[in-house]
Amino acid sequence: MSAPRVTVYSRPGCHLCEVAHETVAAVCAETGEEYEVVMIDDDPALVERFTDEVPVTFVDGRQHDFWRVDPVRLRAALAR
C-alpha cells in the first residue's frame, strides 16, 4: 500500500485546520486519493517548523498551501 499523496499538518482547536480538513477530504474523495492528517503538537520539530502556518498542506512530499486550501489548485496538483 502506498503512502497518501496529501498530508495536512494541523493542530487541535484550529478553525482554519477544520476548514482545510473538509476541503482536502472533499477533493480527495472526488479524485480517489488518500490523505493523512498529522497533528504538529505531537512533535516539537513540527511545532517549530509550522506553528505560525497551520494548516499546512503537502502534495507528493512538497509544500502546497498553508492557512487555506484552494480546492481548484489541489485538484490540479493531484491531476499531475
N, C-alpha and C positions, 0 to 999 in steps of 0.2 A: 504494500500500500504506500502511495507517495504522500509526501507532506502537503498540507494545504498551500495553495498559491497565495492566499491572502492572510495576513496577520494584522490584528488590531491590538496595539498596545494601549492599555486602558487603566483606569483606577476606579474603585468603588465611589459612589456618590457623585460622579461626574456627569452632569446633564449632557454635555456635548458628546461624551462617550456613549451614552444611551442612544442618542440620535444616530451616531456613527454605526453602532451595532445594528440598528434597524435597517439602515441603508445598505450596509455590507451584506446582511442576511438576505435582504430582498434581491440584490443584484446577484449574489451567489446562487440563490435559488433559481433565478432566471437562467443563469449561464451554466448551471450544473457544477459549479466549482465549490470546493471546500474552503472554509476559513477557520481560523483559530483566534481566540482572544487570550492575551497574556496580560495579567494584572501586574503592573510595574512595581507596586508596593511590596511584592514578594522578593524583589531583587534590588539591592542597593545600587548596583551599577546601572540598572534600567531607570531607577528613580533619578539618579544623577544625570543621565542622558536625556530623558524625556519629560521630566517633571513639569516644565512650563509649556509643553506642546501637546499633551494628551487631549484627545486621542490621536495616535499616530498610526497610519495605515501603511503597510508594506505590501507590495505585489512582487512575487518571484524574488524575494530577498532584497528588494530595493525600495527605499522610501518613496511613497506615492503621494500621500496627503498628510496634513496634520490639522487639528481643530475641526475641520469639516470635511466630509467625504462627498465629492461630486459624483453622483451616480453615472453620469454620461462619461466622465473621464475614467471611472472604474471599469465600466463595460468595455471601453476602448482598450484599456490596458489588458484586460482579460482576453480580448479578441486576438491579441498579438501572439 
